[in-house]
Amino acid sequence: MIDRETWLHAPRQSIRDGFGQALVDLAKDDERIVAVSADLSNSIRMEPFAETFPSRYFEVGVAEQNLIGVAAGLAKEGLIAFAGSYAVFSPGRTHDQIRVSVCYSDFPVVVVGGHAGLSVGPDGATHQALEDIAMMRVLPNMQVLVPSDYQSAYDFTVAIAQAGKPAYLRLSRIKTKTLPVNQPYRIGQSQILHQGHDLTLISCGVMVDRALELAFTLEEQYRLSVRVINMPSIKPLDTKVLQSAAIETKQIVTIEEHQEAGGLGSAVAEWLIQNQPVSMKIIGVKDRFGHSGQAEELMDAYGFSIEQMTREILTLPGIQLP
């Protein structure tokens, strides 16, 4: 379990660097691994792969639909293709190609969506993907994974390649704390980072760090016992851990750097309402586009400060303060 001291001293690393290193390591042992980029090899961290395996790297330029078409063609021939761009461009501009050429055909193409969420910062609304999880999780055959740190990005890249199925890997630009876990991250599994019995916070991606900070604040200021779950596998969902949290804490709050509609919160709510109904709140972007600014400033402006989230949580009907 993660305590405040462990959390405070955890090293900060880049999520996308975890992906980039795993891609190179995978390719050393598996000649089927190929990479396709839409003129963003450095930003997506495909550059080390391109330098190490130039014959297995394909640059299509600023042509995102072609990116997916080429990746699907390579996968059809028995290769495992990683197709990288910014999330606003892919899946933003490539949904039709992903749906028909990848998912319908059930080809092993990994759509790598970089620079997702508000934390892209100064790039502004046009480059801040806040709808991508919703777009991808409705597609049949598609897995959706949102790593929270370097290690989870590394592990999921390996797991996706081994699974040989369509997948969406959502990456962030900012560095996050790499938290110690007891076993490798696996598709369909989540991690209980902190135990509690009054309330469960469920998060993914860069918001996991903030969820832990929020939990420690609620414990220290309001004497609430807070469970924190990192749920990076949006599809498939870890329903076993989710059900236990619902039964044992009876209150669920999801926190995500995505629209409130269609993302992690929606996936959790859809399962809970049909299987284990409990009091629930979704904390996400409230039907707005992004904006240009520093990442931390944007988090505060869009309701993700510890103070703002605390106020929202205290409105849950089951919260009983001492």
C-alpha positions as CSV (number, residue, x, y, z in Angstrom):
1,M,0.0,0.0,0.0
2,I,1.1,3.6,-0.7
3,D,1.4,5.9,2.2
4,R,2.0,9.6,2.1
5,E,5.8,9.3,2.7
6,T,6.1,6.8,-0.2
7,W,4.0,9.0,-2.4
8,L,6.0,12.1,-1.6
9,H,9.4,10.6,-2.4
10,A,8.4,8.6,-5.5
11,P,10.5,9.6,-8.5
12,R,9.0,11.5,-11.4
13,Q,9.3,10.0,-14.9
14,S,7.8,10.5,-18.3
15,I,4.9,8.2,-19.1
16,R,5.7,8.4,-22.8
17,D,9.3,7.4,-22.1
18,G,8.0,4.1,-20.6
19,F,6.3,3.4,-23.9
20,G,9.3,4.3,-26.0
21,Q,11.7,2.1,-24.0
22,A,9.3,-0.9,-24.1
23,L,8.9,-0.6,-27.9
24,V,12.6,-0.9,-28.4
25,D,12.9,-3.7,-25.9
26,L,10.1,-5.6,-27.5
27,A,11.5,-5.3,-31.0
28,K,14.9,-6.8,-29.9
29,D,13.1,-10.1,-29.3
30,D,10.2,-10.0,-31.7
31,E,10.8,-9.1,-35.4
32,R,7.1,-8.7,-35.9
33,I,7.1,-5.3,-34.0
34,V,6.9,-2.3,-36.4
35,A,6.2,1.3,-35.8
36,V,4.3,3.9,-37.9
37,S,4.4,7.6,-37.2
38,A,2.6,10.7,-38.5
39,D,5.5,13.0,-38.3
40,L,5.7,13.0,-34.4
41,S,8.3,10.4,-33.7
42,N,10.1,12.5,-31.1
43,S,6.9,13.6,-29.3
44,I,5.5,10.1,-29.2
45,R,8.9,8.6,-28.3
46,M,9.2,6.5,-31.4
47,E,12.5,8.1,-32.3
48,P,14.7,5.6,-30.4
49,F,12.9,2.8,-32.2
50,A,13.4,4.5,-35.6
51,E,17.1,4.8,-34.9
52,T,17.6,1.3,-33.7
53,F,15.3,-0.5,-36.3
54,P,15.2,1.8,-39.3
55,S,13.9,-0.9,-41.6
56,R,10.9,-1.5,-39.3
57,Y,9.9,2.2,-38.9
58,F,7.5,3.9,-41.3
59,E,7.0,7.6,-41.5
60,V,3.8,8.6,-43.3
61,G,4.0,12.4,-42.6
62,V,1.0,14.5,-41.6
63,A,-1.6,12.0,-43.0
64,E,-3.3,10.4,-40.0
65,Q,-5.9,8.3,-42.0
66,N,-3.0,6.9,-44.0
67,L,-1.2,6.2,-40.7
68,I,-3.9,3.7,-39.7
69,G,-4.3,2.3,-43.2
70,V,-0.6,1.5,-43.4
71,A,-0.6,0.1,-39.8
72,A,-3.6,-2.1,-40.7
73,G,-1.9,-3.4,-43.9
74,L,1.2,-4.3,-41.9
75,A,-0.9,-6.1,-39.3
76,K,-2.7,-8.0,-42.0
77,E,0.6,-9.4,-43.1
78,G,1.3,-10.8,-39.7
79,L,3.1,-7.9,-38.0
80,I,2.3,-6.1,-34.8
81,A,1.9,-2.4,-35.7
82,F,2.2,0.6,-33.3
83,A,0.7,3.7,-34.9
84,G,1.6,6.9,-33.2
85,S,0.2,10.5,-33.3
86,Y,-1.4,13.0,-31.0
87,A,-4.7,11.8,-29.6
88,V,-6.6,14.7,-31.1
89,F,-5.4,13.5,-34.5
90,S,-5.7,9.7,-33.9
91,P,-8.3,8.7,-32.9
92,G,-9.6,12.2,-33.5
93,R,-9.2,12.1,-37.3
94,T,-8.9,8.4,-37.8
95,H,-12.0,6.9,-36.2
96,D,-13.4,5.5,-39.4
97,Q,-10.1,3.8,-40.4
98,I,-9.8,2.4,-36.8
99,R,-13.3,1.1,-36.8
100,V,-13.3,-0.6,-40.2
101,S,-9.6,-1.4,-41.0
102,V,-8.5,-2.3,-37.5
103,C,-11.4,-3.3,-35.2
104,Y,-13.8,-4.9,-37.8
105,S,-10.8,-6.9,-39.1
106,D,-9.5,-7.5,-35.5
107,F,-6.0,-6.7,-36.5
108,P,-3.1,-6.2,-33.9
109,V,-2.8,-2.5,-34.4
110,V,-1.9,-0.4,-31.3
111,V,-3.2,3.2,-31.7
112,V,-0.9,5.3,-29.6
113,G,-2.6,8.6,-28.7
114,G,0.0,11.0,-27.3
115,H,-0.3,14.4,-25.6
116,A,-3.9,13.6,-24.3
117,G,-5.8,15.6,-21.8
118,L,-5.6,19.1,-20.4
119,S,-2.0,18.5,-19.2
120,V,-0.7,19.2,-22.7
121,G,-1.0,22.8,-21.4
122,P,0.0,25.7,-23.7
123,D,-0.9,23.7,-26.9
124,G,-4.5,24.7,-26.2
125,A,-8.0,23.4,-27.0
126,T,-7.2,22.2,-30.5
127,H,-4.5,19.8,-29.2
128,Q,-6.1,18.7,-25.9
129,A,-8.0,15.4,-26.5
130,L,-10.8,15.2,-23.9
131,E,-13.1,12.8,-25.8
132,D,-10.8,10.0,-27.0
133,I,-11.6,7.4,-24.4
134,A,-15.3,7.7,-25.2
135,M,-14.5,7.3,-28.9
136,M,-12.4,4.2,-28.5
137,R,-14.2,2.2,-25.8
138,V,-17.4,1.9,-27.9
139,L,-15.6,0.0,-30.7
140,P,-15.9,-3.8,-30.7
141,N,-12.6,-5.6,-30.2
142,M,-10.8,-2.5,-29.0
143,Q,-8.9,-2.5,-25.7
144,V,-8.5,0.9,-24.0
145,L,-5.5,1.5,-21.6
146,V,-4.5,4.7,-19.8
147,P,-1.2,4.3,-18.0
148,S,-0.4,6.5,-15.0
149,D,3.4,6.4,-15.0
150,Y,6.6,5.2,-16.7
151,Q,6.3,1.6,-15.4
152,S,2.6,1.1,-16.3
153,A,3.2,2.5,-19.8
154,Y,6.1,0.0,-20.2
155,D,4.2,-2.9,-18.9
156,F,1.1,-2.2,-21.0
157,T,3.1,-1.8,-24.2
158,V,4.5,-5.3,-23.6
159,A,1.1,-6.7,-22.7
160,I,-0.6,-5.3,-25.7
161,A,2.0,-6.8,-28.1
162,Q,1.6,-10.1,-26.4
163,A,-2.2,-10.0,-26.6
164,G,-2.2,-9.5,-30.4
165,K,-5.5,-7.5,-30.4
166,P,-6.5,-3.9,-31.4
167,A,-5.7,-1.5,-28.6
168,Y,-5.6,2.2,-27.7
169,L,-2.8,3.4,-25.5
170,R,-3.4,6.9,-24.1
171,L,-0.2,8.8,-23.2
172,S,0.5,12.1,-21.5
173,R,3.3,14.6,-22.0
174,I,3.9,15.5,-18.4
175,K,6.0,13.5,-15.9
176,T,4.2,11.7,-13.1
177,K,5.3,9.8,-10.0
178,T,6.3,6.2,-10.6
179,L,4.7,4.3,-7.8
180,P,5.9,0.9,-6.5
181,V,3.6,-2.0,-7.3
182,N,4.0,-5.7,-6.5
183,Q,3.4,-7.1,-9.9
184,P,3.5,-6.0,-13.6
185,Y,0.5,-4.1,-14.9
186,R,-1.8,-6.4,-16.9
187,I,-4.7,-5.7,-19.2
188,G,-8.0,-6.0,-17.3
189,Q,-6.5,-5.5,-13.9
190,S,-6.2,-2.5,-11.6
191,Q,-4.2,-1.8,-8.4
192,I,-5.4,-0.9,-5.0
193,L,-2.9,1.8,-4.0
194,H,-4.3,2.7,-0.6
195,Q,-6.9,1.0,1.6
196,G,-10.0,2.6,3.1
197,H,-13.6,1.8,4.1
198,D,-15.5,5.1,3.9
199,L,-15.1,6.0,0.2
200,T,-13.3,4.8,-2.9
201,L,-11.5,7.1,-5.4
202,I,-10.9,5.5,-8.8
203,S,-8.6,7.2,-11.3
204,C,-6.4,6.6,-14.3
205,G,-3.5,8.4,-16.1
206,V,-2.0,11.5,-14.7
207,M,-4.9,11.9,-12.2
208,V,-3.8,8.9,-10.1
209,D,-1.2,11.1,-8.4
210,R,-3.8,13.7,-7.7
211,A,-6.2,11.0,-6.4
212,L,-3.6,9.9,-3.8
213,E,-3.1,13.5,-2.7
214,L,-6.8,14.0,-2.3
215,A,-7.1,10.8,-0.3
216,F,-4.4,11.9,2.1
217,T,-6.1,15.3,2.5
218,L,-9.5,13.7,3.2
219,E,-7.9,11.4,5.8
220,E,-6.0,14.2,7.6
221,Q,-8.5,17.0,7.5
222,Y,-11.8,15.0,7.7
223,R,-10.8,11.7,9.3
224,L,-12.2,9.8,6.3
225,S,-10.8,6.4,5.4
226,V,-10.2,6.5,1.7
227,R,-9.5,3.7,-0.7
228,V,-7.6,4.6,-3.9
229,I,-7.7,2.5,-7.0
230,N,-5.6,3.0,-10.1
231,M,-7.8,1.6,-12.9
232,P,-5.8,2.0,-16.1
233,S,-7.6,-0.7,-18.0
234,I,-10.8,1.1,-19.1
235,K,-11.7,-1.8,-21.4
236,P,-11.7,-4.5,-20.3
237,L,-12.7,-3.2,-16.9
238,D,-11.6,-4.8,-13.6
239,T,-15.1,-5.6,-12.3
240,K,-13.8,-7.8,-9.5
241,V,-12.0,-4.9,-7.7
242,L,-14.8,-2.6,-8.6
243,Q,-17.4,-4.8,-7.0
244,S,-15.4,-5.2,-3.9
245,A,-15.0,-1.4,-3.5
246,A,-18.7,-0.9,-4.0
247,I,-19.7,-3.4,-1.4
248,E,-17.1,-2.5,1.2
249,T,-17.1,1.4,0.9
250,K,-20.5,2.0,-0.7
251,Q,-19.4,5.2,-2.3
252,I,-17.4,5.6,-5.5
253,V,-15.8,8.7,-7.0
254,T,-14.0,8.6,-10.3
255,I,-11.4,11.2,-11.3
256,E,-10.2,11.6,-14.9
257,E,-8.6,14.1,-17.3
258,H,-11.4,13.6,-19.8
259,Q,-15.0,14.7,-20.4
260,E,-17.3,13.5,-17.7
261,A,-19.3,11.7,-20.5
262,G,-18.0,8.5,-22.0
263,G,-14.7,8.0,-20.1
264,L,-13.6,6.0,-17.0
265,G,-16.5,7.3,-15.0
266,S,-19.1,6.3,-17.5
267,A,-17.5,2.8,-17.8
268,V,-17.6,2.4,-14.0
269,A,-21.2,3.8,-13.7
270,E,-22.5,1.5,-16.5
271,W,-21.3,-1.6,-14.7
272,L,-22.3,-0.5,-11.2
273,I,-25.9,0.5,-12.1
274,Q,-26.5,-2.9,-13.5
275,N,-24.6,-5.0,-11.0
276,Q,-23.9,-3.2,-7.7
277,P,-25.6,0.2,-7.4
278,V,-24.0,2.6,-5.0
279,S,-23.7,6.4,-4.4
280,M,-21.3,7.7,-7.1
281,K,-19.8,10.9,-8.4
282,I,-17.9,11.5,-11.7
283,I,-15.2,14.2,-11.6
284,G,-14.0,15.2,-15.0
285,V,-14.2,18.0,-17.6
286,K,-17.7,19.4,-17.5
287,D,-18.7,19.5,-21.2
288,R,-16.1,22.1,-22.1
289,F,-13.2,22.4,-24.6
290,G,-9.7,22.8,-23.3
291,H,-7.7,26.1,-23.1
292,S,-4.2,27.3,-23.4
293,G,-2.2,27.5,-20.1
294,Q,0.2,25.8,-17.8
295,A,-0.9,22.3,-16.9
296,E,-1.3,23.0,-13.1
297,E,-3.2,26.2,-13.9
298,L,-5.6,24.3,-16.2
299,M,-6.2,21.6,-13.6
300,D,-7.3,24.3,-11.1
301,A,-9.4,26.1,-13.7
302,Y,-11.2,22.9,-14.7
303,G,-12.1,21.8,-11.2
304,F,-9.3,19.4,-10.4
305,S,-7.7,21.3,-7.4
306,I,-7.7,19.4,-4.2
307,E,-10.0,22.0,-2.6
308,Q,-12.5,21.8,-5.4
309,M,-12.6,18.0,-5.5
310,T,-12.9,17.9,-1.7
311,R,-16.0,20.1,-1.8
312,E,-17.6,17.9,-4.5
313,I,-16.9,14.7,-2.5
314,L,-18.3,16.1,0.8
315,T,-21.7,16.5,-1.0
316,L,-22.0,12.7,-1.4
317,P,-25.1,11.6,0.7
318,G,-23.2,8.9,2.5
319,I,-20.3,11.0,3.8
320,Q,-20.5,11.2,7.6
321,L,-17.9,13.6,9.1
322,P,-16.8,13.0,12.7
